[in-house]
Amino acid sequence: MRNDVEFDRLVDELYAAFAHHRMPADMEACPHCVDPADLAHFARTPLRKLTTDQLYAYLANRGTWGDGTEVPHLLPRLLEAFAGGEVRHLPPEAVTERMRDQWQGWPAAERNAVERFLLGWWQRTLVEFPSTTSAWGLLEAVAGLEIDLGPYLAEFAAIPGEPTARHLAEVIQDLSYQGPLPDGAQESMRRWLAGATPTDVLWTAAINSTNPQVADELADAADATARSPR
């Protein structure tokens, strides 16, 4: 998803894969937490017309709005809004935690559409710094779904350039301060960081940077990665 055409294609694939799901007729929410009028308006709004405010209200009321049966219907719009930068005040996990307990049981076509979209979202994130999505936040969301991080980590080398390297430097820093990731993902990250690729990506970008401050930051990250325990 390195351009708008690819983004639009993956969005359309998501909507097509989940098109047979309908909003549950009996979706409920705690009346003390959610205005019944807002719930009724949400339920009758066409999926692609759901606004950022409506999506935010739904996600912010996890446990008090919906029972999970509504997730397959809402998922394309939720992922589109997050990846497209419409929702900026919640982490990607706000979406993936809603689907975490059920998505492994979905048909292969639906799971594949989700995985293609998430990897495309990751690629879209790496090509711009800063991006609308935190690279660390998206990695946490993917890891929480027990998706193999290997293809995501490989993109740090596949998409060369300063923006990608700066995201890598932040991921390494966030891993130190906010980690660890779930067990399998943490081990994948540890093995990858023990290899030569991370320092190569950081040093290459540092040497080629025209911004002395950024070059120093990337060089420091490369040094820290090289010195970290293997």
Secondary structure by P-SEA (a helix, b strand, c coil): cccaaaaaaaaaaaaaaacccccccccccccccccaaaaaaaaacccccccaaaaaaaaaaccccccccccccaaaaaaaaaaacccccccaaaaaaaaccccccccaaaaaaaaaaaaaaaaaaaacccccccaaaaaaaaaaacccaaaaaaaaaacccaaaaaaaaaaaaaaaccccccaaaaaaaaaaaacaaaaaaaaaaaaacccaaaaaaaaaaaaaaaaccc
